[in-house]
């Protein structure tokens, strides 16, 4: 198949630091090429991928810039035949193609805007547009309005070193954006009340600096440390050497790729039961879920009961790059044959 993939224009594919969706796109491209498919990517000019790359005209937002990027995509599609176009970026970029029979797949890695979805479906040629969600939590919101499939996010398991054993005093780890909804302050509370070491890693958005300064920074010491943003190599090392990843989220996370990254290292996840968490974490197998902070604190004592080999196995079976690519190919074929 000839597959065109669109990303958002703001972050290169793959990303250097933060950029979960861009990391998924990079992984998918590699696997699709391994399967013999021809891929063209529309993405940030600094993207470094093995497939054909059409850089966007701009990485800025705004109507004028959106139109420039929409034109870059559709100018190419006017001159080059593809079998399917797969969007991980703005749904608006597909607008000129909606009335055409070209199979179009829109993948949501975040909360969908249902008003836009319903409008796109009304404008599209019958059976030419479908959607995927990165979890049933997301897909279930869309499927009332359009053909929708769940394709989970995943990781290239070979990029993550499995660590079957960790030290008795191995730290807990929090890895993500340092902002209130991600729950770094709850991770601090868990560490304090379990007397465990805690490594906090991730970027601090400018609007969350006050949160960090008041809710996290005052508790930093020799046992609770903040190390800033980390690259893939650092992430691999930190996750693999930890007793558990803490995911005390205060919002409905659409997926949370960091959970799978931790599991690929054999590291279980302790998380609040929000969004897609129950689809990723199976209690007593690859981690524990709970509905309160107090319950999370209790789960820390149960970590020695989890077999880290089983944690890794759940990723290989359900969240590997190979299985995710195979799922997307199956959706492409359904669209093409519709």
N, C-alpha and C positions, 0 to 999 in steps of 0.2 A: 504494500500500500504506500501511497504518497500522502504523508500526514503533515499538515501545517499546524504548528502550536504557537499560541500567543501568550505572552506573559504581560504583567504590568510593566510600565516603562521605568520604574523608579530605582530598581535594584538589579545589578548584573546577575546573570545565570551562569554558574552557580554563585551564591553570595560569598563574600569574604567572612562576614561575621553573621549578623542577624539577617534572616530571610528564609523562613520555613517553606513557603510556597516555591520560591526560586530553587531551593534545594530539591524539592520533589520533582520539579520540571527537569532539572539536570539529570536526576536519576532515571526518570522515565525515558528521556532521549537516548541514553546509553542502552537501556534494555530494549527499546524499540529497534535500534540499529542492530543489536545482537540477534534480534529475530528476523532481520533482513528487510526491515521497512526503511523507506527514505523519508527523512524528517527535515522540515524547514522551520526554524525558530524566529519569531519576531520578538525582540527583546532589547534591553538596554545596550548601548553601543559598546560597553566594556565587557559584555558577556564573552565567555571563553568556552565554547562547546565544539563537539566533534562533528556536528551536522552543519548544514547550510544555515547561515545566520544573516537575517535582514535587520539591521539596526533601526530603531525608532529615530524619528527626526528630533525628538526632544524627550527629556526625562522629567519635564515639568508638568504640573496639572493646569487645568483651565480649559475653557471651550476651544480656544484657538489651537492649543497644543493637542487636545484630544482629536480635533479634526485633522491635524497634520499626521498623527499616528494612524488614525483610521484610513487616511488616504494611502499611507505607506503599505498597509496590509492589503487593501483592496486593489491597489494598482498592481501588486504582484499577482493577486488571484485572477485578475483580468487577463493576464498574459501567460499564466502557468496553471496547468491542470493539477488539482490535488483530489484525493479521494475523500478526505474528511478534514475539517478544520476544528481544532480542539482549543478552546479558549480557557486559560487560567487567569485572564486579565479582565478588562472591562467588557461587559456585555454590549455596550454601545459600539465597540469596534466592529461588531458583526452586523450592524444595522444594514449596510448595503447588500449583505448576502441573505438576509432573512427571507426575501421573496423568491429566492432561487432554490433549486432542488439540491444544491450542494449540501451534503450531510454536515450538520453543525452540532458540536457538543460543548456545552458550557459547564465547567467544573467549579463548584463552590467549595472553598476551603474556609469560609467564614459565613456568618449569618447572611442568608439570602435576602435581597430586596424584592419582596413578592410582587409589588406594584410593577417593577421593571420586568419581572418574569412574565406576568400576565400580559403585559403590553407586547413583549417580544413574541410570545406564542400567538397572539392575535394577528401579528404582522407577518409571521413566518409561513412558508409553504408547508402544507400538511405533511407530517411525518418526516420533516427535514431537520427539526430541532429537538434535542434532548438534553437532559441535565444529569450531572452526578453530584452527590454530596460526599464529603470525606468521612461521613458517619451516618448511621440511621437517624441520629438526632437532627442532622441537616436535611437529609433526603426526605424525611417524613414531612418537612415543612413545604417542600416543593411538589411532591408527587400528586397533590390534589389538582394541580394546574397543568402538568406536563409529564411526558414520559421521563422517569427519573430512576437512576440506579445508584447504589452505594458502592463506591470504590474507596477503600481505606487508604490512608497515607502509609508510607513504609520507608524502609531504609535499605541501603546496600549493606548487607550483613558483613561482607568482607572488609568494610571500612571501619568496623567496630570490633575491638579486641575483647573476646570473651574472657572474663576473669572468674574462675570457678570458686575462688576463696578470697575473702578479705580479712584483714586484721580484726581482732576482737574490738579494738577501739576505733574502727573505721568510722569516718564522719558521715553524717547525713549531708545531702547536697540539695540546694535550691538553684535551679538553672532556668532563667527566663527574664523577661522584662521586669525591672524593679518598679512595680506600681501596685496600687492597692488591690486591684481585682485579681492580681496574680498571687497575692497572699504571702509575700516575703516576710511580713511582720508576724504572720502565724507560724511560719517556719522557725523564726527566732524563738517564739513562745514554746514551740515543741522542743527545740534544742535545750532551752533553759530548764524545762520541767522534766526532761529525761536525762539531763546532765550529759548530753552528747555533743561532740564537736559538730560544727556546721560550716560548710563552705557555701557562700552565696556568690553566684556568677551571673552576669547579664548586664545589659545596658540600662542606663537610667534615662528615660525620656525627659526632656527639659521640663515638661509640665508636671513631672513626678519628683522633681528634685526636693521639694519641700517634704513630700512623703518620706523619701529616703532619709533626709536630715533629721526628721522627728521620730519616725517609727522603726528605723533600722540602725542608722549610724550610732545612736547612743548605746547600743548593746554590743558593738564590735569590740572584740578583745582577742586574747590569744586562742580562745576556743571557738569564737564565732567570727569568721573572717569574710571580707568582701574582696574579690579578686578582679572585678570588672568584667567587660565582655571577653569572650573566649572564642578562639577559632576551632576548627574541627579537630585538630590534633590535641589541643588542650582539653576540649570537651570529652574526647575519648578517654583520656587519662583520668580526668576528674570523676567521670561517671563510673568507670571501671573500678576505681579504688574506694567507692562509697558503699555504705551499708544499705542505703536506700535513697531514692529520689523523692523529695517532698513536693506534692502538687496540691497545696491547700487553696485551690482557686475559689474565688468569690463571684464567679460568673460562669455562664454555660459555655465552656470551651468547646469549639466545634470538633476538635480532635486532640491536639496537644502532641505534636511529633516528638517532643523531648521525652515523653513516656516510652516510646518505642526505641529511641536512641539509648536510653538507660537500660532497657530490657535486653537490647542486643549485646550489652556488656555483661549481662547476667544480673544486673542490679534491679531489685524489685522496686515497685512504686507504692507510695502511701499517699492517697489522694482523697479529697472531698468528692462526693458523688454528685457531680454537676456535669451537664452537657454530655459529651461522648465518653466520659471516664468509665462508666460501667461496661461499655463495649470493648474497652482496651484492657482494663484491669479485672482479672478474675481472682476473687478473694482466695487466699491461701495458695494460689498457684503462681502468680507472678506479682503479687502485691496485696494490698488491702485497701478497701474503700470504707468511708465513714460519712456520717452526716453532720458531725460536730467536731470541733477542735479537741475536745476532751477524748472522744473516741480515737482520733488520730494519735494522740499521745499514748493511749493504751496499746495501739497496734505496733508501736516501735518495739515493745518487748517481745513481740511474736516473730520478729524478723528471722531469728535463727531457725525457725521451722520451715522456711522456704528454701527449696533446692534451686540454686542459681542456674543449674543446667536446664531445669524446667522453664525458668524465666526466659532464657535464650531460645528454647525450643518454640515458645509461643510466637516469637518474632519470625523464626524460620518458616513456620507453618502458615502464618496469617498476614504478616506485615513485611515480607521480604520484597525487594525490588522486583524479583522475578514474578511473584504472585500479583503484584500491583499492575505491572505491565500487561500480564496475561488478561487481567480483568478489563483493563482499558481496551485492549485489542478486541475482546469479545463484544464490548459495547460498540466499538467502531463498526464491526461487522453487522451487528443488528441494525445500526443506522443505515448503512450502505444497502442492506437488503430490504429495508422497510418499503 
